[in-house]
Amino acid sequence: MPKVSLIVNDLSSGGTVRAYLLALVLREMGYGVEVVGFQFGKALYAEPPEGVQVRSVPGSILPGVLLKLPELLKYVDGDYIYAVKPKPTSFGIGLLRRWQTGKPLLLDMDDWELSWCGGDDWKYSPVTLKQRYRDLFKPNGQLRELDHPLYVKWLEKWVDRVDALTVDTNFLQKRFGGVYLPNGKETGLFDPSLYDADAVRSQLGLSQYRVLMFPGAPRPHKGVEDVLDALELLNQEDLRVVIIGGSPYDDYDDRLKQRYGKWIIQLPRSPVEKMPELVAAAHVVIVPQRDTLTAVAQFPLKLSDGMAMAKPILSTRVGDIPEILGDTGYLVEPKNPKQIAEMIESIFANWELAEQKGKLGRDRCLESYGTVAMSKILTGVFETVR
């Protein structure tokens, strides 16, 4: 059985979610899979799916991380090297390992990393040589962090040197090329027929609420604030936004709760195997992306969460979202709480239609966004690099 080494830039960050999905698809294709990477935080961002092995090496800032590099390279022993994200601790390691072994190198991009800092307008321009020295050598120097945009910008120039590239949005494909591989879902696991939604809501203490679920980490570009503003407009006591997990990056969750605490219920982050049961508790899955460069470059995993679980989805006309949902979801303009409020009222006033749309979303997910559909695409990709 040929083996694929999936390299994650930081096993304590959100990049593991896409890596675990790729691992499931590759395993479905008959490959042996191992996820490897540095771990810069104290714990894994998410527990791996059952049967997927993870090998981690403690990470640190430069130059200490270089001392750990030989240990990590030893773990990258697959017949194929598959880096997730064009970052030094994933793609950079992949390039080095290909140079050492001659094994094929694939790269997956599920985000435009530079969009977080201004995209093409971003430049590293220290005012003085003294500032450059501080960035490189001081204990808190920003260039000692391997996630620094300067290193990502350098590595983006090497994207066209890979043996194969997969991307999950039209934006990324237009910018970098590659093969479109959606951010899909294991539909055998995410199967609504396995769960009783009312029973799950009762178990979670949500029976008295109409649940608008956001199954992920809130960030400003994801627009959760706009839904909360809509609930302020509606002022209906039985509506709640239920967030699964939260942001590991900053205090954004706390700021949301300080301002909108009345409308928020937060559930702890859960392993992949537990997520379908939690999503089963939703009446509506919300994906209210704002029209930002970061959002346009993304395929929100929450879409395939909701579609696979046959949930009505309330989202926005941003990026690929209208194309992904087709006519199976509800779309409003981004950053428009008034339209969101009106759509929430319409969804619950016509609940049979909403449930029908949810079922159509499940059918669409099975056809185009499940791991079976992804494996067909990825099989073609691997045939080109053998």
C-alpha positions in Angstrom: 0.0 0.0 0.0 1.6 3.3 -1.0 1.8 5.9 1.8 1.2 9.6 1.8 2.8 11.9 4.3 0.5 14.9 5.0 2.5 17.8 6.4 0.6 20.4 8.5 2.3 23.7 9.3 1.1 23.6 13.0 -0.8 20.8 14.5 -2.2 23.1 17.2 -3.9 25.4 14.5 -6.9 25.2 12.3 -5.0 23.8 9.3 -5.3 20.3 10.8 -9.0 20.2 9.9 -8.4 20.2 6.1 -5.5 17.8 6.6 -7.7 15.3 8.4 -10.3 15.6 5.6 -7.6 14.8 3.0 -6.4 11.9 5.2 -10.0 10.4 5.1 -10.2 10.8 1.3 -6.8 9.3 0.8 -7.6 6.4 3.0 -10.8 5.9 1.0 -8.6 5.7 -2.1 -6.5 2.9 -0.6 -3.5 4.9 0.5 -1.7 4.6 3.8 -1.8 8.0 5.5 0.2 9.7 8.2 -0.2 13.3 9.4 3.0 15.0 10.5 4.0 18.4 11.6 5.3 20.7 14.3 3.1 21.5 17.2 3.6 25.0 18.4 0.8 25.0 21.0 0.2 22.8 24.1 -2.4 20.6 22.5 -3.7 19.4 19.1 -6.2 21.8 17.5 -8.5 18.9 16.9 -8.4 15.2 17.6 -7.7 13.1 14.4 -10.3 10.8 13.0 -10.2 7.3 14.2 -7.4 5.3 12.5 -5.5 8.4 11.3 -2.0 8.5 12.9 -0.4 11.8 13.8 3.3 12.4 14.5 4.1 15.7 16.1 7.4 17.4 17.0 7.4 20.3 19.4 7.8 23.6 17.6 9.5 26.9 18.5 10.7 30.1 17.0 13.8 30.5 15.0 16.5 29.4 15.3 15.5 26.7 17.8 13.0 25.1 15.5 15.8 24.2 13.1 17.3 21.9 15.7 14.0 19.9 15.6 13.9 19.8 11.8 15.8 16.5 11.3 13.4 14.7 13.6 10.4 16.0 11.6 12.0 15.2 8.2 12.5 11.6 9.4 8.7 11.3 9.8 8.1 12.5 6.3 8.7 9.0 4.9 5.7 8.5 2.5 5.9 7.6 -1.1 4.1 10.9 -1.7 4.6 14.2 0.1 1.5 16.3 0.5 1.9 19.7 2.1 -1.1 21.6 3.5 -0.8 25.4 3.1 2.2 27.2 1.5 4.0 27.8 4.8 7.6 27.2 5.8 6.7 24.4 8.2 4.6 22.5 5.7 5.4 23.5 2.1 9.0 24.5 2.9 9.6 21.1 4.6 7.9 19.4 1.6 10.3 21.1 -0.8 13.3 20.1 1.3 12.2 16.5 1.6 11.5 16.2 -2.1 15.1 17.5 -2.7 16.4 14.8 -0.3 14.3 11.9 -1.6 13.0 12.7 -5.1 9.5 11.7 -4.0 6.5 13.6 -5.6 5.4 16.7 -3.8 1.8 17.9 -3.8 0.5 21.1 -2.2 -3.0 21.8 -1.0 -4.3 25.4 -0.6 -7.5 26.0 1.2 -6.9 29.7 2.0 -5.0 32.7 0.7 -2.6 33.2 3.6 -1.6 36.7 2.5 -5.2 37.8 2.5 -5.0 38.1 6.3 -2.5 40.9 6.1 -3.7 42.9 3.0 -2.9 40.6 0.1 -0.8 42.0 -2.7 -0.5 45.3 -0.9 1.4 43.8 1.9 5.2 44.5 2.0 7.8 43.9 4.6 9.5 47.3 4.9 11.3 48.0 8.1 12.1 51.7 8.5 15.7 51.2 9.5 18.4 48.6 9.6 18.1 48.6 13.3 14.5 47.5 13.0 15.4 44.7 10.7 18.1 43.6 13.2 15.4 43.6 16.0 13.0 41.6 13.8 15.7 38.9 13.3 17.5 38.7 16.5 15.5 40.1 19.4 13.6 37.6 21.6 10.3 38.9 20.3 11.5 39.7 16.8 8.7 39.1 14.3 10.9 37.4 11.7 11.7 34.7 14.2 8.1 33.4 13.7 8.0 31.1 10.8 4.4 32.1 10.1 5.5 35.6 9.2 4.0 36.8 5.9 7.4 37.5 4.4 8.2 33.8 4.4 4.8 32.9 3.0 5.2 35.4 0.2 8.6 33.9 -0.7 7.1 30.4 -0.8 4.2 31.4 -3.0 6.8 31.9 -5.7 7.5 28.2 -5.6 3.9 27.0 -5.9 4.3 26.4 -9.6 7.2 24.0 -8.9 5.1 21.3 -7.2 4.1 18.1 -9.0 0.5 18.8 -8.3 -1.6 21.5 -6.7 -5.1 21.2 -5.2 -7.2 24.3 -4.2 -10.7 24.6 -2.8 -12.0 27.9 -4.3 -12.3 29.5 -7.8 -10.4 32.4 -6.4 -7.4 30.3 -5.6 -7.6 28.4 -8.9 -7.6 31.6 -10.9 -4.6 32.9 -8.9 -2.5 29.8 -8.6 -3.9 27.2 -11.0 -4.3 23.7 -9.8 -7.2 21.2 -9.5 -10.3 22.2 -7.7 -10.9 20.0 -4.6 -13.8 21.1 -2.5 -13.9 21.3 1.3 -16.2 18.4 1.5 -17.5 16.0 4.2 -17.5 12.4 5.1 -21.2 11.9 4.4 -21.3 8.4 5.9 -20.4 10.0 9.3 -22.4 13.2 8.7 -25.7 11.3 8.2 -28.9 12.9 9.6 -30.7 9.5 9.7 -28.4 8.5 12.5 -29.6 11.2 14.9 -32.9 12.4 16.5 -32.6 16.1 16.5 -35.1 16.7 19.3 -33.3 14.2 21.5 -29.9 15.8 20.8 -31.3 19.3 21.6 -32.8 17.9 24.9 -29.4 16.3 25.8 -27.6 19.6 25.2 -30.2 21.7 27.1 -31.4 23.4 23.9 -35.0 22.1 23.7 -36.6 25.5 24.4 -34.7 27.3 21.6 -34.8 27.7 17.9 -31.1 27.0 17.2 -29.1 29.0 14.7 -25.8 27.1 14.7 -22.3 28.2 13.8 -20.2 25.1 14.0 -16.7 26.6 14.1 -14.4 29.4 15.3 -15.9 32.9 14.9 -13.7 35.5 13.3 -14.7 39.0 12.2 -14.9 38.0 8.5 -17.3 35.2 9.2 -20.1 37.6 10.1 -21.5 36.0 13.3 -22.0 39.6 14.6 -24.4 40.3 11.8 -26.6 37.4 12.9 -26.4 38.5 16.5 -27.4 42.1 15.4 -30.3 40.5 13.5 -31.4 38.7 16.7 -31.3 42.1 18.5 -33.7 43.4 15.8 -36.0 40.5 16.1 -35.9 40.3 19.9 -37.5 36.9 20.1 -36.6 35.1 23.3 -36.4 31.6 21.9 -33.8 32.3 19.2 -30.2 31.5 20.0 -26.9 31.4 18.1 -25.1 28.2 19.2 -21.3 28.3 18.6 -19.4 25.0 18.6 -15.8 25.5 19.7 -14.5 29.0 19.5 -11.5 31.0 18.3 -8.1 29.8 19.6 -6.4 32.8 18.1 -7.6 35.8 20.2 -10.3 37.1 22.6 -12.9 37.6 19.9 -15.3 35.0 21.5 -15.2 36.9 24.8 -15.9 40.2 23.0 -18.9 38.7 21.3 -20.2 37.4 24.6 -19.7 40.7 26.3 -21.8 42.4 23.7 -24.4 39.8 22.8 -24.2 37.3 25.7 -28.0 37.0 25.9 -28.2 35.4 22.4 -25.1 33.2 22.5 -24.7 29.6 23.7 -21.2 28.2 23.3 -20.4 24.5 23.2 -16.9 23.1 23.6 -14.8 22.1 20.7 -15.4 18.4 19.8 -13.6 15.7 17.9 -14.7 15.1 14.3 -16.7 12.0 15.2 -18.8 14.0 17.6 -19.6 16.9 15.3 -22.4 15.3 13.3 -24.4 14.8 16.5 -23.9 18.4 17.5 -24.9 19.7 14.1 -28.0 17.5 14.3 -29.2 19.9 17.1 -29.4 22.8 14.7 -32.6 24.1 13.2 -30.6 26.3 10.8 -26.9 26.4 10.1 -25.6 29.9 9.6 -22.6 30.9 7.4 -22.9 34.7 7.2 -19.5 35.5 5.5 -18.6 39.1 5.0 -17.3 40.3 1.6 -13.6 40.4 2.5 -10.6 39.1 0.6 -10.1 36.4 3.2 -13.7 35.2 3.0 -13.7 35.2 -0.8 -10.7 32.9 -0.9 -12.3 30.4 1.5 -14.7 27.4 1.1 -16.4 27.5 4.6 -16.5 24.0 6.1 -19.7 25.0 7.8 -21.4 24.8 4.4 -20.7 21.1 4.0 -21.4 20.5 7.7 -24.9 21.8 7.2 -25.5 20.3 3.7 -24.4 16.8 4.8 -26.7 17.0 7.8 -29.7 18.1 5.7 -30.0 21.4 7.5 -31.4 24.6 6.1 -28.4 27.0 5.5 -28.6 30.8 5.8 -25.6 32.3 4.1 -24.4 35.3 2.1 -23.6 36.1 -1.5 -19.8 36.0 -1.1 -17.2 34.1 -3.1 -18.2 30.6 -4.2 -21.1 30.3 -1.7 -23.9 30.8 -4.2 -22.4 28.2 -6.5 -21.8 25.7 -3.7 -25.4 26.0 -2.4 -27.2 26.3 -5.7 -30.9 26.6 -4.9 -30.6 24.5 -1.7 -30.0 27.4 0.7 -31.0 30.9 1.7 -28.8 33.8 0.6 -28.7 37.4 1.7 -26.3 40.3 1.0 -23.2 40.3 3.3 -23.1 42.4 6.4 -26.9 43.1 6.3 -28.5 42.3 9.7 -31.9 43.5 8.5 -32.0 41.1 5.6 -30.8 38.3 7.9 -33.6 39.1 10.4 -36.2 39.0 7.6 -34.8 35.7 6.2 -34.8 34.1 9.7 -38.5 35.0 10.1 -39.2 33.7 6.6 -37.4 30.3 7.2 -39.4 29.6 10.3 -42.7 30.8 8.8 -42.2 28.3 6.0 -40.6 25.5 7.9 -41.7 22.6 5.5 -40.0 24.4 2.6 -36.9 24.9 4.8 -36.7 21.2 5.6 -37.1 20.3 1.9 -34.2 22.7 1.0 -32.1 20.9 3.7 -32.8 17.5 2.1 -31.9 18.9 -1.3 -28.7 20.2 0.2 -27.8 16.7 1.5 -28.4 15.3 -2.0 -26.2 18.0 -3.5 -23.5 17.3 -0.9 -23.6 13.6 -1.7 -23.2 14.3 -5.4 -20.5 17.0 -5.3 -19.0 17.6 -1.9 -18.7 14.2 -0.1 -15.5 12.3 0.3 -16.6 10.0 -2.5 -16.7 12.9 -4.9 -13.4 14.2 -3.6 -11.7 10.8 -4.0 -12.6 10.8 -7.7 -10.9 14.1 -8.2 -7.9 13.2 -6.1 -7.5 9.9 -7.9 -7.0 11.8 -11.1 -4.5 14.1 -9.4 -2.4 11.2 -8.1 -2.4 9.5 -11.5 -0.6 12.6 -12.9 2.3 12.3 -10.4 3.0 8.6 -10.4 
